[in-house]
Amino acid sequence: KKDMASYRLIKSIALQNKYKLILTYSLYFVEMFFLLLRPYYLGKAVDGLLDGKYNGLLLLIGSYLIWIILSTIRQLYDTRVYSKIYTDLITRTFYNRNKEEHLSK
């Protein structure tokens, strides 16, 4: 019974914040995509530098900057989203607890 109540609570939280959570995880996916591209661009940078060209190095620097910017935006955004979820959950918990105590008096 406790497991089902926990499941319903998590499901209601997820549904209430559906679009925010989708955006958070989408930003995370894009961030990890740029992280996975880094070895490829590193190889291109090395190949280019061996040929005396800087295009690969510029791509590496650009992808790294994009990754840093996306990572920062995602961290700021998901901190706000998860803080709001936490605050709502705690508020709901204390409201229900106080309501039960008031009714039992």
C-alpha positions as CSV (number, residue, x, y, z in Angstrom):
1,K,0.0,0.0,0.0
2,K,2.9,2.4,0.9
3,D,4.5,1.6,-2.5
4,M,1.4,2.5,-4.4
5,A,1.0,5.7,-2.5
6,S,4.6,6.6,-3.3
7,Y,4.1,5.7,-7.0
8,R,1.0,7.9,-7.2
9,L,2.8,10.8,-5.5
10,I,5.8,10.5,-8.0
11,K,3.4,10.2,-10.9
12,S,1.4,13.3,-9.8
13,I,4.6,15.3,-9.4
14,A,5.9,14.2,-12.8
15,L,2.5,15.1,-14.5
16,Q,2.4,18.5,-12.8
17,N,5.9,19.3,-14.0
18,K,5.8,17.4,-17.3
19,Y,7.0,20.1,-19.7
20,K,9.7,21.4,-17.3
21,L,11.1,17.9,-16.8
22,I,11.0,17.2,-20.5
23,L,13.0,20.4,-21.1
24,T,15.4,19.5,-18.4
25,Y,16.1,16.1,-19.8
26,S,16.2,17.4,-23.3
27,L,18.9,19.9,-22.3
28,Y,20.8,17.1,-20.6
29,F,20.6,15.0,-23.7
30,V,22.0,17.8,-25.9
31,E,24.7,18.5,-23.3
32,M,25.8,14.9,-23.3
33,F,25.7,14.8,-27.1
34,F,28.2,17.6,-27.2
35,L,30.3,15.8,-24.6
36,L,30.3,12.7,-26.8
37,L,31.4,14.8,-29.8
38,R,34.5,16.1,-28.1
39,P,36.8,13.1,-29.0
40,Y,35.8,13.4,-32.6
41,Y,36.6,17.2,-32.7
42,L,39.8,16.5,-30.8
43,G,40.8,14.1,-33.5
44,K,39.9,16.6,-36.2
45,A,41.9,19.3,-34.3
46,V,45.0,17.1,-34.1
47,D,44.7,16.1,-37.8
48,G,44.3,19.7,-38.8
49,L,47.3,20.9,-36.7
50,L,49.5,18.2,-38.2
51,D,48.5,19.6,-41.6
52,G,49.1,23.2,-40.4
53,K,45.4,24.1,-40.3
54,Y,43.5,25.5,-37.4
55,N,39.9,24.7,-38.5
56,G,39.7,21.6,-36.4
57,L,41.0,23.4,-33.4
58,L,38.4,26.1,-33.8
59,L,35.7,23.4,-34.1
60,L,37.0,21.8,-30.9
61,I,37.0,25.2,-29.1
62,G,33.5,26.0,-30.4
63,S,32.0,22.7,-29.4
64,Y,33.6,23.0,-25.9
65,L,32.1,26.5,-25.5
66,I,28.7,25.3,-26.6
67,W,28.9,22.5,-24.1
68,I,29.9,24.9,-21.3
69,I,27.0,27.2,-22.1
70,L,24.5,24.4,-22.4
71,S,25.7,22.8,-19.3
72,T,25.4,26.1,-17.3
73,I,21.9,26.8,-18.6
74,R,20.8,23.3,-17.9
75,Q,22.2,23.3,-14.3
76,L,20.6,26.7,-13.6
77,Y,17.3,25.5,-15.0
78,D,17.1,22.1,-13.5
79,T,18.1,23.5,-10.1
80,R,15.1,25.8,-10.3
81,V,12.8,23.0,-11.4
82,Y,13.9,20.5,-8.8
83,S,13.8,23.1,-6.1
84,K,10.3,24.0,-7.0
85,I,9.3,20.3,-7.0
86,Y,10.9,19.9,-3.6
87,T,9.3,23.0,-2.1
88,D,5.8,21.9,-3.4
89,L,6.3,18.4,-2.0
90,I,7.4,19.7,1.5
91,T,4.6,22.3,1.5
92,R,2.1,19.6,0.6
93,T,3.5,17.2,3.3
94,F,3.3,19.8,6.0
95,Y,-0.1,21.0,5.0
96,N,-1.4,17.4,5.1
97,R,0.3,16.7,8.4
98,N,-1.1,19.9,10.0
99,K,-4.6,19.2,8.5
100,E,-4.5,15.7,10.1
101,E,-3.4,17.0,13.5
102,H,-6.1,19.7,13.4
103,L,-8.8,17.1,12.6
104,S,-7.7,14.7,15.3
105,K,-8.0,17.4,18.0
